[in-house]
Amino acid sequence: MVFSPKFFHLFKKGRYNRERFVADLIAGVVVGIIALPLAIAFGIASGVSPQQGLITAIVAGFLVSVFGGSRFLIGGPTGAFIVIVSSIVAQYGIQGLTIATIMAGIILIAMGVCKLGAVFKFIPYPIVVGFTSGIALTIFSTQMKDFFGFSGITVPSGFIPEWGCYLSNLGSISLTETALSFGCLLVIIAWNRWGFKKIPGSLIALIVGTAVSVVLSKCGVVQFATIGSKFPELAEGLPLPKPVAPAMDFNTVKNLVSPAFTIAILCAIESLLAAMVADGVTGKQHDSNTELIGQGIANIITPLFGGIPATGALARTMASINNGARTSVAGIVHAVVLLLIYLFLMPYAVYIPLGCLAAILVVVAWNMSEWRSFRYLLRGDKADIAVLLITFFLTVIVDLTVGIEVGIVLAIVMFVRRMMQSSSIEVIDNDRIAATEDDELASKDDIEMLDIHKGVEVYEINGPYFFGLASRSEQFERRNKDTAVRIIRMRKVPFIDSTGVRNLGNLIDMAHKRGVKVLLSGVNDSVLSTLHKFGVDSKIGKENIYPNIFPALEAANSLADSAK
C-alpha cells in the first residue's frame, strides 16, 4: 500500500498505552518550546510575519505527524526554505507563495503515489552539501542587517548586492544592536556547550535577550529594534486563522511551476534525510512514499491558513527523540503546545529584539553549513569537486532554484557518466580465449576455452546497454570484411533501454545488409522480454538467440565454415 501513515498503526491491537503517552507528552512539550523561537525567526527571515511562521509550525507539525510515514519526524518551517520563500514573496507576493506551496504539495503527493521516495536516497552527496552550504551562507548574509542594526538602508536581494550595500554603509552600524546580537550569540554558544542539553541555547538567548531589551528600554537607556517595531499589529493579539482559498489564474500558475518544483524537491530531500537519520537513531523504519504524501498534504493545507512551506526538521526531530518520544503523538503534542502559545502568549512576542533572532539564525546557518563535509569533499574526485562548487556558487550567487535545478541535472549527468564507466563493449577476436561461464551456465566448468573459427566475431557487452553506451556500438561496424557471423554476448547486461534496443536493431539491420549473420548469447529474461516487446527477437530470429556462448559459438563456427 502506497499510503500508510504510521499514526494510524498506533491504536491497532492495543499498541499504544499510558506509558507511551506520558513519554510522548513530555517530549512534545519540550520540542514545542524549542520550536517557538525558530518558527518566529524563520517567519521573519522568510519575508513574512512571525505569526505565519508559528502557524506553519502548528498546522504542518500536526499534519506531518498524523499523515507522515515516520514515527518521529517533527514538521514545520526550516532554514532551507528561507531563501526560496523570501524570493517568491518579493516577486509574487504572499498570494504567489500560497499558490506555489499548494502546487508543491500536489507535486509531493504525485511523487509519493509514483513511489519515488527511494529515488531521493540516491542524490549525490556533493549536490546535497553544495546547496545546503549555499543556503547556509545565504541565510547568514540576509541576517547581517538585523545583526549589526544597519539603520536607514534598504538591502537589495542577491548575495553580491547585499554585501555591496553592507560595505558601503558601514557607518550605519548600530553599536548597541551589535552588542546585543553578539551577546545573544555568546549565550547560545556557551549554553549549548556547558548548559542543560535538553533545553536549547536559542531559547535561553531569546529569554535573556528579550529581558535585557525590555529592561534597558523601560529605563530609557536605549531602544532596540523588536518584533513589535516591525509588526505593531501583534500587540493587539491574534485571531484564530481561518482557511482562505487563493485566487488562481493560468499565468500565475505557469510562472510558479519552477519555484513550486524547487519547494517540493527541497521538502522531499530534507524530510527524507531527517527520517533516515531518525531511523538510524531509533532502529525503526520509515515509509518514504507515505512521508512524501504526508508532506504534500501538509503543504497543501498549511498555506490555506496563512502558513509557508514546511518539511521535516532534523534538529527538532532529534530533540524530540532525545527527550523520550516514542511515537508521532509527540509531534501532535508539539503542535498543540505551539497553538496554546499562539493563542495566549503571542502579544508578548513584540518585545523580542530582532538582533536576538538574527543571532539565532546565524547559529542555524552555521549548523547547516556542513563546512567539515565541504572541506572533506574538496579532497575527492575532480568531478565531485566540480559538482560541489557549481551547486554551491549557483545557489549563493544566482539563486536557490537555479542551484537545485542545475544540481539535479548534474546528478543525472554524474549517474550517466558512472554508468558509462561501468559499461563497456569488448571485442574477443583471439583464436582461443579463456571464458568464465559460471553465471551463464552453471553445469559448465568455471573456466573453459572458446574456439573461435575464422569468419566469426564475438563481442561482449559488459553492463547496462542504455543510451550512454549505445553510441559506442559503432565498434561493431569497424571490423574486417571477412566476417560471416557475429555473436553479441549479453550475459552481463542487466537491462536494456529503448535507445539500446533501437541501436541494437540498427546494428542487426546493417549486419544483415552486409550478409553478416547475428547471434545473441546469454540474454537474461528481463532483457529478452524487452527485446520481444520491440520485435527485435523476431528481426534476429528466435532460433538465433542462445542461452549461453557455447551453443552460439558452435552454430557460428558451423555457419562460418560452410560460408568459406
C-alpha positions in Angstrom: 0.0 0.0 0.0 1.5 3.4 -1.0 -0.2 5.5 1.7 0.0 4.0 5.2 0.6 6.7 7.9 2.4 5.5 11.0 0.0 7.3 13.3 -3.0 5.1 12.3 -1.0 2.0 13.2 -0.6 3.1 16.8 -4.0 2.0 18.0 -4.1 -1.4 16.4 -4.1 -4.3 18.9 -3.6 -2.1 21.9 -0.1 -1.0 20.9 -0.5 2.5 22.4 -0.6 2.7 26.2 -0.3 5.2 29.0 3.5 4.8 29.3 4.0 5.8 25.7 1.6 8.7 26.0 3.5 10.1 29.0 6.8 9.8 27.2 5.3 11.5 24.1 3.7 14.2 26.2 6.9 15.2 27.8 8.9 15.1 24.5 6.1 17.1 22.7 6.1 19.9 25.3 9.9 20.2 25.2 10.1 20.3 21.4 7.2 22.7 21.2 9.1 25.2 23.4 12.2 24.6 21.3 10.3 25.2 18.1 8.9 28.6 19.3 12.0 30.9 18.6 12.8 29.0 15.4 9.3 29.3 14.0 9.2 33.1 14.7 12.8 33.6 13.3 12.1 31.6 10.2 8.9 33.5 9.5 10.6 36.9 9.7 13.6 35.9 7.8 11.4 34.5 5.0 9.8 37.9 4.5 6.5 37.1 6.1 5.2 37.8 9.6 6.2 35.9 12.8 2.7 34.5 13.2 2.9 32.9 9.8 6.0 31.0 10.9 4.2 29.9 14.0 1.0 28.9 12.1 3.2 26.8 9.8 4.7 25.0 12.8 1.3 24.4 14.3 -0.7 23.2 11.2 2.2 21.5 9.3 3.5 20.0 12.6 0.1 18.4 13.3 -0.5 17.2 9.7 3.0 15.7 9.2 2.7 13.7 12.5 -0.8 12.4 11.5 -0.2 11.6 7.9 3.6 11.1 7.6 5.5 7.9 7.2 7.8 8.3 10.1 7.1 7.7 13.8 9.4 10.6 14.9 9.5 13.3 12.3 8.6 16.8 13.5 7.3 19.1 10.7 7.5 22.8 10.4 9.3 25.7 8.8 13.1 25.3 8.3 16.0 27.4 7.4 16.3 25.7 4.0 13.2 27.5 2.8 14.1 31.0 3.9 15.8 31.9 0.6 13.2 30.5 -1.8 10.3 31.8 0.3 11.7 35.3 0.5 12.4 35.4 -3.2 8.8 34.2 -4.1 7.3 36.8 -1.7 9.4 39.6 -3.2 8.4 38.6 -6.7 4.9 37.3 -6.5 3.7 38.4 -3.0 2.0 36.3 -0.3 -0.7 35.1 -2.8 2.0 33.8 -5.1 3.7 32.0 -2.2 0.4 30.4 -1.2 -0.2 29.1 -4.7 3.4 27.8 -5.1 3.2 26.0 -1.8 0.0 24.3 -2.8 1.4 23.3 -6.1 4.5 21.9 -4.3 2.2 19.8 -2.1 0.5 18.4 -5.2 3.9 17.5 -6.7 4.9 15.8 -3.4 1.8 13.7 -3.4 2.4 12.7 -7.0 5.9 11.7 -6.1 4.7 9.5 -3.3 1.9 7.9 -5.4 4.5 7.2 -8.1 6.7 5.6 -5.4 9.6 8.0 -6.0 10.6 8.1 -2.3 13.6 5.8 -2.7 14.9 8.0 -5.6 15.9 10.8 -3.2 18.3 8.5 -1.4 20.5 8.4 -4.5 21.0 12.2 -5.0 24.8 12.6 -4.9 26.2 13.8 -1.7 28.2 16.7 -3.2 25.0 18.2 -4.6 23.3 17.9 -1.2 26.3 19.5 0.6 26.7 22.1 -2.2 23.2 23.6 -2.0 22.9 23.1 1.8 26.1 25.1 2.3 24.9 27.7 -0.2 21.6 28.1 1.7 23.5 28.5 4.9 25.7 31.2 3.6 22.7 33.0 2.1 20.8 32.9 5.4 23.9 34.2 7.2 24.1 37.1 4.6 20.4 38.0 5.0 20.8 38.4 8.8 23.6 40.9 8.8 21.2 43.9 8.6 19.4 43.0 11.9 22.6 41.5 13.5 24.5 44.8 13.1 21.5 47.0 13.3 22.0 48.8 10.0 19.6 51.7 10.0 18.0 53.7 7.2 19.1 51.4 4.4 17.2 49.1 2.1 19.1 46.0 1.4 18.8 44.7 -2.2 18.3 41.0 -2.9 21.2 38.8 -4.0 24.4 37.9 -2.2 26.7 40.2 -4.0 24.4 43.3 -4.0 23.7 42.6 -0.3 27.4 42.7 0.7 28.0 45.7 -1.6 25.2 47.5 0.4 26.7 46.5 3.7 30.2 47.5 2.9 29.1 50.9 1.5 27.0 51.6 4.7 29.4 50.6 7.4 28.8 54.0 9.1 25.2 53.0 9.7 26.0 50.1 12.0 24.4 50.4 15.5 26.9 49.5 18.3 24.1 48.8 20.8 22.3 46.4 18.4 25.6 44.7 17.5 26.4 44.3 21.2 23.0 42.7 21.9 23.4 40.4 18.9 26.9 39.3 19.9 25.7 38.8 23.5 22.8 36.5 22.4 25.3 34.7 20.1 27.6 34.1 23.0 24.8 32.9 25.2 23.7 30.3 22.6 27.3 29.0 22.1 28.0 28.9 25.9 24.7 27.3 26.8 25.0 24.6 24.0 28.5 23.8 25.3 28.0 23.9 29.0 24.3 24.2 29.7 21.4 21.8 30.2 21.5 19.9 26.9 17.7 19.3 26.7 17.0 23.0 26.6 18.4 24.7 23.5 20.6 27.7 23.8 18.4 29.6 21.3 15.5 29.6 23.8 17.8 30.8 26.6 19.2 33.5 24.3 15.6 34.5 23.4 14.7 34.9 27.1 17.9 36.7 28.1 17.9 39.0 25.0 14.3 39.9 25.5 14.8 40.6 29.2 17.8 42.9 28.5 15.9 44.7 25.8 12.9 45.3 27.9 14.9 46.5 31.0 17.1 48.9 29.0 14.1 50.2 27.1 12.0 50.8 30.2 14.9 52.5 31.9 15.2 54.8 28.9 18.8 53.7 28.2 18.4 52.5 24.7 15.6 51.4 22.3 16.2 48.2 20.4 14.5 47.1 17.1 12.0 44.5 18.1 9.3 42.4 16.5 6.8 45.0 17.8 8.6 47.8 16.0 8.4 45.8 12.8 4.9 44.2 13.3 3.0 46.5 15.6 -0.3 44.7 15.0 0.9 41.8 17.1 0.4 43.9 20.3 -3.4 43.6 19.8 -3.4 39.8 19.9 -4.1 37.4 17.0 -7.4 35.8 15.9 -7.5 32.1 15.0 -6.6 31.7 11.4 -9.3 30.8 9.0 -8.8 28.9 5.8 -8.9 31.0 2.7 -8.5 29.7 -0.8 -6.2 31.7 -3.1 -7.4 33.1 -6.4 -5.5 31.3 -9.2 -5.1 32.0 -12.9 -3.2 30.2 -15.6 -0.4 32.7 -16.0 0.4 32.8 -12.3 0.4 29.0 -12.0 2.6 28.8 -15.1 5.1 31.3 -13.6 5.2 29.4 -10.3 6.0 26.0 -11.7 9.7 26.3 -11.2 9.5 27.7 -7.6 6.9 25.0 -6.7 9.2 22.3 -8.1 12.1 23.7 -6.0 10.0 23.7 -2.8 8.9 20.1 -3.5 12.4 18.9 -4.1 13.7 20.7 -1.0 10.9 19.3 1.1 11.4 15.8 -0.1 15.2 15.8 0.4 15.1 17.4 3.8 12.2 15.4 5.2 13.5 12.0 3.9 17.1 12.7 5.1 15.7 13.6 8.6 13.6 10.5 8.6 16.6 8.4 7.7 18.6 9.9 10.5 15.8 9.2 12.9 15.6 5.6 11.7 19.3 5.2 12.4 19.0 6.5 15.9 15.8 4.6 16.9 16.2 1.4 14.9 12.7 1.9 13.3 11.9 2.1 9.6 10.0 5.0 7.9 7.9 4.7 4.8 9.3 7.2 2.3 6.4 7.2 -0.1 3.9 7.8 2.7 6.1 10.5 4.0 6.1 12.3 0.7 2.3 12.1 0.6 2.1 13.3 4.2 4.4 16.3 3.4 2.3 17.0 0.3 -0.9 17.1 2.4 0.7 19.4 4.9 1.9 21.8 2.2 -1.5 21.9 0.6 -3.4 22.7 3.8 -0.9 24.9 5.7 -0.9 27.8 3.2 -4.7 27.9 3.3 -4.3 29.1 6.9 -1.6 31.6 6.1 1.4 29.4 6.5 4.5 28.9 4.5 6.3 25.8 3.1 7.1 23.2 5.7 9.1 20.0 5.9 10.6 17.6 8.4 13.0 19.4 10.7 16.0 17.3 11.7 17.1 19.4 14.8 13.5 19.3 16.3 13.1 15.6 15.4 16.3 14.7 17.2 15.3 16.9 20.2 12.0 15.0 20.3 13.8 11.6 20.2 16.4 12.7 22.8 13.6 13.8 25.2 11.9 10.4 25.0 9.4 10.5 22.1 8.1 7.1 21.3 5.6 7.8 18.5 4.2 10.5 16.3 1.9 11.6 19.1 4.9 13.7 20.3 4.6 15.8 17.1 0.9 16.3 17.7 1.6 17.5 21.3 4.3 19.9 20.0 1.7 21.4 17.6 -0.8 21.8 20.5 1.8 23.5 22.7 2.5 26.0 19.9 -1.2 26.6 19.4 -1.6 27.5 23.1 1.4 29.9 22.8 -0.1 31.4 19.7 -3.5 32.0 21.4 -2.3 33.3 24.7 1.4 34.5 24.5 1.9 36.0 21.1 1.2 39.6 22.2 4.3 39.3 24.3 6.4 38.4 21.2 6.5 42.1 20.4 9.3 42.5 22.9 11.7 40.1 21.2 14.6 42.0 19.7 15.4 41.4 16.0 19.1 41.2 16.8 18.4 38.2 19.1 16.5 36.4 16.2 19.4 37.3 13.9 21.9 35.6 16.3 19.7 32.5 16.4 19.6 32.3 12.6 23.4 32.8 12.4 23.8 29.7 14.6 21.2 27.9 12.4 23.3 28.9 9.3 26.5 27.6 11.0 24.9 24.3 11.8 23.5 24.0 8.3 26.8 24.9 6.6 28.4 21.4 6.8 31.8 23.0 6.4 33.5 19.8 7.6 31.8 17.8 4.9 32.5 20.6 2.4 36.2 20.5 3.2 36.3 16.7 3.1 34.7 16.6 -0.3 37.3 19.0 -1.7 39.8 16.2 -1.3 37.8 13.9 -3.6 37.3 13.2 -7.3 37.6 16.2 -9.6 34.1 15.6 -10.9 32.7 15.6 -7.4 34.6 18.8 -6.6 33.2 20.5 -9.7 29.6 19.4 -8.9 30.0 20.6 -5.3 31.4 24.1 -6.3 29.0 24.6 -9.2 26.0 23.8 -7.0 27.3 26.0 -4.1 28.1 29.1 -6.2 24.9 28.9 -8.2 22.9 28.7 -5.0 24.7 31.6 -3.5 25.3 34.0 -6.4 22.3 33.2 -8.7 19.5 31.7 -6.6 18.4 28.5 -4.9 16.0 27.5 -7.7 18.8 27.5 -10.3 21.1 25.8 -7.9 18.7 22.9 -7.3 17.7 22.6 -11.0 21.3 22.5 -12.2 22.2 20.2 -9.3 19.6 17.7 -10.4 20.9 17.9 -14.0 24.4 17.3 -12.6 23.2 14.3 -10.6 21.8 12.8 -13.8 25.0 13.6 -15.7 27.1 12.0 -12.9 24.9 8.9 -12.9 25.2 8.5 -16.7 28.9 9.1 -16.6 29.5 6.5 -13.9 27.2 4.1 -15.7 29.2 4.6 -18.9 32.4 3.9 -17.0 30.9 0.7 -15.6 29.7 -0.4 -19.1 31.9 -1.4 -22.0 32.0 -3.4 -25.3 34.9 -5.8 -25.6 35.9 -7.5 -28.8 37.0 -11.1 -28.5 39.0 -11.9 -31.6 41.6 -14.4 -30.5 41.5 -17.9 -31.9 41.2 -19.3 -28.4 40.4 -17.3 -25.2 39.6 -18.1 -21.6 35.9 -17.6 -20.6 34.2 -17.6 -17.3 30.7 -19.1 -17.6 29.6 -19.8 -14.0 26.9 -17.0 -14.2 25.7 -18.2 -17.6 25.7 -21.9 -17.5 26.1 -23.5 -14.0 26.7 -27.0 -15.4 29.9 -25.9 -17.2 33.2 -25.6 -15.6 34.0 -22.1 -14.4 36.8 -21.7 -17.0 36.5 -23.1 -20.5 38.3 -22.3 -23.8 36.4 -20.7 -26.6 37.3 -22.0 -30.0 36.6 -19.1 -32.4 36.9 -20.0 -36.1 37.9 -17.6 -38.9 34.9 -15.5 -40.0 33.4 -15.4 -36.6 33.5 -12.3 -34.3 32.5 -12.3 -30.7 31.6 -9.1 -28.9 30.8 -8.9 -25.2 28.7 -6.1 -23.7 29.5 -5.5 -20.0 27.0 -3.6 -18.0 23.6 -1.9 -18.8 23.0 -1.4 -22.6 21.5 2.1 -22.4 21.7 5.4 -24.2 25.0 6.2 -22.7 26.6 3.1 -24.1 24.7 2.9 -27.4 26.9 5.5 -29.0 29.9 3.2 -28.6 28.3 0.5 -30.7 29.8 1.7 -33.9 32.7 -0.6 -32.9 30.6 -3.4 -34.3 30.9 -1.9 -37.8 34.6 -1.2 -37.9 35.8 -4.8 -38.1 37.2 -6.8 -41.1 35.2 -7.5 -44.2 35.6 -11.3 -43.9 33.2 -11.6 -41.1 30.4 -14.1 -41.8 28.9 -14.5 -38.3 28.8 -12.1 -35.3 28.0 -13.2 -31.8 26.8 -10.5 -29.4 27.3 -11.8 -25.9 24.9 -10.2 -23.4 25.4 -12.3 -20.3 26.5 -9.2 -18.3 23.7 -6.9 -19.5 21.2 -6.5 -16.6 18.8 -4.2 -18.6 18.5 -2.5 -21.9 16.6 0.8 -22.5 14.7 1.9 -25.6 17.8 3.7 -27.1 19.8 0.5 -26.6 17.0 -1.6 -28.3 16.9 0.8 -31.2 20.7 0.8 -31.6 20.8 -3.0 -31.4 18.1 -3.2 -34.1 20.0 -0.9 -36.4 23.2 -3.0 -35.9 21.3 -6.1 -36.8 19.9 -4.4 -39.9 23.3 -3.1 -41.0 24.9 -6.5 -40.4 22.2 -8.3 -42.5 22.7 -5.8 -45.3 26.4 -6.9 -45.4 25.4 -10.5 -45.3 26.6 -11.0 -41.7 24.6 -13.4 -39.5 24.0 -12.1 -36.0 23.5 -14.4 -33.0 22.8 -13.4 -29.4 24.0 -15.3 -26.3 23.4 -15.2 -22.6 20.4 -12.9 -22.8 18.6 -12.7 -19.4 14.8 -13.0 -19.2 14.3 -9.2 -18.5 16.3 -8.1 -21.5 14.7 -10.8 -23.6 11.3 -9.6 -22.6 12.3 -6.0 -23.7 13.6 -7.2 -27.0 10.4 -9.2 -27.5 8.2 -6.0 -26.9 10.1 -4.2 -29.6 10.1 -7.1 -32.0 13.9 -7.4 -32.1 13.8 -11.2 -31.3 11.7 -11.6 -34.5 14.1 -9.5 -36.5 17.1 -11.5 -35.5 15.2 -14.8 -35.4 14.3 -16.5 -32.1 16.3 -19.5 -33.2 19.4 -17.3 -33.2 19.2 -16.4 -29.5 21.1 -18.8 -27.4 21.2 -19.3 -23.6 25.0 -19.2 -23.4 28.1 -18.8 -25.6 28.8 -22.5 -26.2 25.9 -23.5 -28.4 26.0 -20.0 -30.0 29.7 -20.5 -30.9 29.1 -24.0 -32.2 26.4 -22.7 -34.5 28.5 -19.7 -35.6 31.6 -21.8 -36.3 29.5 -24.2 -38.4 28.0 -21.3 -40.4 31.4 -19.6 -40.9 33.0 -22.9 -42.1 30.1 -23.5 -44.6 30.4 -20.0 -45.9 34.1 -20.4 -46.9 
